[in-house]
Amino acid sequence: MSQVTARALPSGSSQRNLTTIFSGTAKIVAKERYRNFCRLTFRCPEIASRALPGQFVNLYLDGLSGETQFERSSLPTAAILPRPFSIAKIVPLRKGEIQSDAPQAFSVLFEIRSTGTSWLAQLTTDVPVRISGPLGKGFWLPEGTKIAVMVAGGIGVAPFPFLAEKLKSQGVETILFLGAQSKEKLPFDPVRAEFPFMRNGKPLSYWGVDEFESIGVRSAISLDKPEEGFFAGTVVQLFEAWLSTLRERDGIAIYGCGPIPMLKALAEIASANNLLCQVSLEERMGCGFGICFGCPIPIKGDSYKLCCTDGPVFDANEVDWEAMGEA
């Protein structure tokens, strides 16, 4: 195995460094579109071999290279800005004349919401797209972590397949809690959980997440809209219910990604239980490189950090959640 694929998560926030950025084009080698979600896989070893969980890429809508012609006259002026997406998974690719053990491709997962994501979801395989990455600073693995708990709200699950595989490769017990408004809003398909989490002799949820159960990561799903077999309530309530079943809470590290109210509630529970918590934040970005200063994150003590270069992953305890709610 190459040294690149064996890269471990840093053990602390201060040990994260911005990596060398690739800027060029990458071809789409696979596409999955289901419900209102889309997953695109790009062949780009320059990004796949450097990336760590929690980092992101910029996809540009301003044209394609090579012989492919692209008409963007129907896109509004706002489409000139790149779209940031978490790196969802690293894909090895073992096809053709590829000889290297280094990762060759990566995927992004997104919800189709507006002009930019709608355009991206219409692209087909073999189309080259202008791209830059890996960008930002991602997750870290605190020393002494015994259980890593990923808590995701909807499409906030996007960076967690990559993180889950990395955590498992480092021998850390990893679990996932995923919440959505309804079953139709789930970014991944539900599957009967192999080992459901129990409370008072009953499963918190009979249903897990196929993407994670298939790699041996235990998972559970909550739905705001009650449905038989699923935990009824928010994903934070699901996490809190699981936490209440534990006698020993040492060595638990929490990883959160989702809407700000969800992350704020998760941070409060983590603080009340003296648990380490990292959050991946979403902010509108102009450049993704820290040049435009368009993505400030309020930090306790009346200061700010940039989501694109200081994050997007932050220690939940340093974020000024009251100010985030006002933004």
GIVEN-V803258 format. One record per pair of residues at least 6 apart in sequence whose ideal C-beta (glycine too) atoms are under 8 Angstrom apart, sorted by the first residue. I is the first residue (numbers start at 1). J is the second residue. D is the distance in whole Angstrom. If there is no record, write none. Layout:
((I;J;D) (I;J;D))
This chain:
((1;101;6) (2;100;7) (2;101;4) (2;102;5) (4;49;5) (4;50;8) (4;102;5) (4;103;7) (5;49;8) (5;101;6) (5;102;6) (5;103;6) (7;52;7) (8;141;7) (8;166;8) (8;170;6) (9;52;7) (9;53;7) (9;139;6) (9;140;6) (9;141;4) (9;166;6) (9;167;7) (9;170;7) (10;16;5) (10;52;8) (10;140;5) (10;141;7) (11;140;6) (11;141;6) (11;142;7) (11;143;5) (12;140;6) (12;142;7) (12;143;8) (13;137;8) (13;140;6) (13;315;6) (15;140;7) (16;137;4) (16;138;7) (16;140;6) (17;137;8) (18;136;8) (18;137;7) (18;309;7) (19;50;5) (19;51;8) (19;52;8) (19;55;7) (19;134;5) (20;50;6) (21;132;6) (21;133;7) (21;134;7) (21;135;7) (21;289;8) (22;44;7) (22;46;4) (22;47;5) (22;50;7) (22;131;8) (22;132;7) (22;133;6) (22;134;8) (23;131;8) (23;132;4) (24;46;8) (24;130;7) (24;131;7) (24;132;8) (25;64;7) (25;65;5) (25;66;7) (25;128;4) (25;129;6) (25;130;5) (25;131;7) (26;42;4) (26;43;6) (26;44;4) (26;47;7) (26;128;7) (26;129;6) (26;131;5) (27;42;7) (27;43;5) (27;125;8) (27;126;6) (27;127;7) (27;128;5) (27;129;8) (28;40;6) (28;41;7) (28;42;6) (28;123;6) (28;124;7) (28;125;5) (28;126;7) (28;127;5) (28;128;8) (28;129;7) (29;41;5) (29;42;7) (29;43;5) (29;93;7) (29;105;6) (29;125;6) (29;126;8) (30;39;8) (30;40;7) (30;41;4) (30;91;8) (30;107;7) (30;125;7) (31;38;7) (31;39;7) (31;40;6) (31;41;7) (31;123;7) (31;124;7) (31;125;6) (32;38;7) (32;39;4) (33;39;8) (33;121;6) (35;184;6) (35;186;8) (36;111;6) (36;112;5) (37;109;7) (37;110;7) (37;111;6) (37;112;7) (37;155;7) (37;187;5) (38;109;8) (38;110;6) (38;112;6) (38;117;7) (38;120;7) (38;121;4) (39;88;7) (39;107;5) (39;108;7) (39;109;5) (39;110;8) (40;107;6) (40;108;6) (40;120;7) (40;123;7) (41;91;6) (41;105;5) (41;106;7) (41;107;4) (42;105;6) (42;106;6) (42;107;7) (42;108;8) (42;129;7) (42;131;7) (43;93;7) (43;104;6) (43;105;5) (44;104;8) (44;105;7) (44;106;7) (44;131;7) (45;100;7) (45;102;6) (45;103;7) (45;104;5) (45;105;8) (47;57;6) (47;87;8) (47;106;6) (47;131;7) (47;133;5) (47;134;6) (48;90;5) (48;91;7) (48;102;8) (48;103;4) (48;104;6) (48;105;6) (48;106;5) (49;102;4) (49;103;5) (50;134;6) (51;87;5) (51;90;7) (51;106;6) (51;133;7) (51;134;4) (51;162;8) (52;134;7) (52;138;5) (52;139;7) (52;166;7) (53;87;7) (53;138;5) (53;139;5) (53;159;6) (53;162;4) (53;163;4) (53;166;5) (54;86;7) (54;136;7) (54;137;7) (54;138;2) (54;139;4) (54;159;6) (54;163;7) (54;280;6) (54;312;7) (54;313;4) (55;86;8) (55;87;6) (55;133;7) (55;134;4) (55;135;6) (55;136;5) (55;137;7) (55;138;5) (56;84;5) (56;85;6) (56;86;5) (56;87;6) (56;133;7) (56;134;7) (56;135;5) (56;136;5) (56;159;8) (56;288;8) (56;312;6) (57;84;7) (57;85;6) (57;87;6) (57;106;8) (57;108;7) (57;131;6) (57;132;7) (57;133;3) (57;134;6) (57;135;6) (58;82;4) (58;83;7) (58;84;6) (58;131;7) (58;132;5) (58;133;6) (58;135;6) (58;288;5) (59;82;6) (59;83;5) (59;85;6) (59;108;7) (59;120;6) (59;129;6) (59;130;8) (59;131;6) (60;82;5) (60;83;8) (60;129;7) (60;130;4) (60;131;7) (60;132;8) (61;72;7) (61;75;6) (61;79;5) (61;80;7) (61;82;7) (61;83;7) (61;116;6) (61;119;6) (61;120;8) (62;72;7) (62;79;8) (62;80;6) (62;130;7) (63;70;5) (63;72;7) (63;130;7) (64;70;4) (64;127;7) (64;128;5) (64;129;6) (64;130;7) (65;128;5) (65;130;7) (66;128;5) (68;127;6) (68;128;6) (72;79;7) (75;115;6) (75;119;7) (76;115;6) (78;115;7) (79;115;6) (79;116;6) (79;119;7) (81;285;8) (81;286;6) (82;132;7) (82;285;8) (82;287;8) (82;288;6) (83;116;5) (83;117;7) (83;120;7) (84;135;7) (84;285;5) (84;288;6) (84;308;8) (85;108;4) (85;109;8) (85;110;6) (85;158;7) (86;108;7) (86;109;8) (86;158;4) (86;159;4) (86;257;8) (86;280;7) (86;312;8) (87;106;5) (87;107;8) (87;108;7) (87;133;7) (87;134;7) (87;159;7) (87;162;6) (88;106;8) (88;107;5) (88;108;6) (88;109;4) (88;158;5) (88;159;7) (88;161;5) (88;162;6) (89;106;7) (89;107;5) (89;161;5) (89;162;5) (89;165;7) (90;103;5) (90;105;8) (90;106;5) (90;162;6) (90;165;8) (91;103;7) (91;104;7) (91;105;4) (91;106;6) (91;107;6) (92;103;6) (92;104;6) (92;105;8) (93;103;8) (93;104;4) (93;105;5) (98;104;6) (108;158;7) (109;155;7) (109;157;8) (109;158;5) (109;187;6) (110;117;5) (110;120;7) (110;121;8) (110;155;7) (110;158;7) (111;117;7) (111;154;7) (111;155;5) (111;187;7) (112;118;6) (112;121;5) (120;129;8) (123;129;7) (132;288;7) (135;288;5) (135;289;7) (135;308;6) (136;288;8) (136;307;8) (136;308;6) (136;309;7) (136;311;6) (136;312;5) (136;313;8) (137;309;7) (137;310;7) (137;311;6) (137;312;8) (137;313;6) (138;159;8) (138;312;8) (138;313;5) (139;159;8) (139;163;6) (139;255;6) (139;278;6) (139;280;8) (139;313;5) (140;278;7) (140;313;8) (141;148;8) (141;167;7) (141;170;7) (141;172;7) (141;253;7) (142;253;5) (142;276;5) (144;250;8) (144;251;6) (145;172;6) (145;251;6) (145;252;8) (145;253;4) (145;276;8) (146;172;7) (146;173;7) (146;250;7) (146;251;3) (146;252;7) (147;172;7) (147;173;5) (147;174;8) (147;175;7) (147;251;6) (147;252;5) (147;253;7) (148;163;8) (148;167;5) (148;172;5) (148;173;7) (148;174;5) (148;175;7) (148;253;5) (148;255;6) (149;175;6) (149;176;8) (149;177;7) (149;239;7) (149;252;6) (149;253;7) (149;254;5) (149;255;7) (150;157;8) (150;160;5) (150;163;7) (150;164;7) (150;174;7) (150;175;7) (150;176;5) (150;177;7) (150;255;5) (150;256;8) (150;257;8) (151;176;8) (151;177;5) (151;235;6) (151;236;7) (151;239;5) (151;254;6) (151;255;7) (151;256;5) (151;257;8) (151;258;7) (151;266;6) (152;160;6) (152;176;7) (152;177;7) (152;178;5) (152;179;7) (152;235;7) (152;256;8) (152;257;6) (152;258;6) (153;179;5) (153;180;8) (153;234;8) (153;235;6) (153;257;7) (153;258;3) (153;259;5) (153;262;4) (154;179;7) (154;180;5) (154;181;8) (154;185;6) (154;187;7) (154;258;6) (154;259;8) (155;187;5) (156;256;8) (156;257;4) (156;258;3) (156;259;7) (156;262;8) (156;280;7) (156;282;8) (157;176;8) (157;178;6) (157;187;5) (157;188;7) (157;209;8) (157;257;7) (158;187;7) (158;257;7) (159;257;6) (159;280;6) (160;176;6) (160;212;8) (160;255;7) (160;257;7) (161;211;6) (161;212;7) (163;255;6) (164;174;5) (164;176;7) (164;212;6) (164;215;7) (164;217;5) (165;215;6) (167;174;4) (168;174;6) (168;215;7) (168;216;7) (168;217;7) (174;217;5) (175;197;8) (175;217;6) (175;218;5) (175;219;7) (176;209;6) (176;212;5) (176;217;6) (176;218;7) (176;219;4) (176;220;8) (177;219;7) (177;220;6) (177;221;8) (177;222;7) (177;235;5) (177;238;5) (177;239;5) (177;242;7) (178;186;7) (178;187;8) (178;188;7) (178;209;5) (178;219;7) (178;220;8) (178;221;5) (178;222;7) (178;235;6) (179;221;7) (179;222;4) (179;223;7) (179;224;7) (179;234;6) (179;235;3) (179;236;8) (179;238;6) (179;258;8) (179;262;8) (180;186;5) (180;187;8) (180;221;7) (180;222;8) (180;223;6) (180;224;7) (181;223;7) (181;224;5) (181;225;6) (182;223;6) (182;224;7) (182;225;4) (182;227;7) (183;190;7) (183;223;6) (183;227;6) (183;230;7) (186;209;8) (186;221;7) (188;209;5) (188;210;6) (188;211;5) (188;212;8) (189;209;8) (189;210;5) (190;207;4) (190;208;7) (190;209;7) (190;210;7) (190;221;6) (190;230;8) (191;207;7) (191;208;6) (191;209;7) (191;210;4) (191;213;6) (192;206;6) (192;207;7) (192;208;7) (193;203;7) (193;205;7) (193;206;6) (193;207;6) (193;208;4) (193;213;7) (193;218;7) (193;219;7) (193;220;6) (194;208;7) (194;213;6) (194;218;8) (195;218;6) (196;203;4) (196;204;7) (196;205;6) (196;206;6) (196;208;7) (196;220;7) (197;203;7) (197;204;5) (197;205;7) (197;218;7) (197;220;5) (197;242;5) (197;245;7) (198;204;7) (198;245;7) (199;241;6) (199;242;8) (199;244;7) (199;245;5) (204;220;5) (204;231;5) (204;238;6) (204;241;6) (204;242;6) (205;220;4) (205;221;5) (205;222;7) (205;229;7) (205;230;5) (205;231;4) (205;238;7) (206;229;4) (206;230;7) (207;220;7) (207;221;5) (207;229;6) (207;230;6) (208;218;7) (208;219;4) (208;220;6) (208;221;7) (209;219;4) (209;221;6) (212;218;8) (212;219;5) (213;219;6) (220;231;6) (220;238;6) (220;242;7) (221;230;5) (221;231;7) (222;230;7) (222;231;4) (222;232;7) (222;233;6) (222;234;6) (222;235;5) (222;237;7) (222;238;4) (223;230;5) (223;231;7) (223;232;7) (224;233;7) (224;234;7) (226;232;4) (231;237;8) (231;238;5) (231;241;7) (234;262;7) (234;265;8) (235;258;7) (235;262;7) (236;262;6) (236;265;5) (236;266;5) (236;269;7) (239;254;8) (239;266;7) (239;269;7) (240;269;6) (243;249;7) (243;269;7) (243;273;7) (246;252;8) (249;273;6) (249;274;8) (249;275;7) (252;275;5) (252;276;8) (253;275;8) (253;276;5) (253;277;8) (253;278;7) (254;266;7) (254;270;5) (254;275;6) (254;276;7) (254;277;4) (254;278;7) (254;316;8) (255;277;8) (255;278;5) (255;279;8) (255;280;8) (256;262;7) (256;263;5) (256;266;5) (256;267;8) (256;277;6) (256;278;7) (256;279;5) (256;280;7) (256;316;7) (257;263;8) (257;279;7) (257;280;4) (260;281;8) (260;321;8) (260;324;6) (260;325;7) (261;325;8) (263;279;5) (263;281;7) (263;316;7) (263;321;8) (264;321;4) (264;324;7) (264;325;7) (266;277;7) (266;279;7) (266;316;7) (267;277;6) (267;279;7) (267;316;4) (267;317;7) (267;319;7) (267;321;6) (268;321;8) (269;275;8) (270;276;7) (270;277;4) (270;316;6) (270;317;8) (271;277;8) (271;316;8) (271;317;6) (276;315;8) (277;315;8) (277;316;4) (277;317;7) (278;313;6) (278;314;7) (278;315;6) (278;316;6) (279;313;7) (279;314;6) (279;316;5) (279;319;7) (280;311;7) (280;312;5) (280;313;5) (281;297;6) (281;307;6) (281;311;6) (281;312;5) (281;313;8) (281;314;6) (281;319;8) (282;307;8) (282;312;7) (283;295;4) (283;296;8) (283;297;7) (283;307;4) (283;308;8) (283;312;8) (284;294;7) (284;295;6) (285;292;8) (285;294;6) (285;295;5) (285;307;7) (285;308;5) (286;292;4) (286;294;4) (286;295;7) (287;294;7) (287;308;7) (288;308;5) (289;308;7) (289;309;7) (290;306;5) (290;308;6) (290;309;4) (293;306;7) (295;306;6) (295;307;4) (295;308;5) (296;304;4) (296;305;7) (296;306;6) (296;307;8) (297;304;6) (297;305;5) (297;306;7) (297;307;5) (297;310;7) (297;311;6) (297;314;7) (297;319;7) (297;324;7) (298;304;6) (298;319;7) (298;320;4) (298;323;4) (298;324;6) (298;327;7) (299;305;5) (299;318;6) (299;319;7) (299;320;6) (300;318;6) (300;319;7) (300;320;5) (305;311;7) (305;314;7))
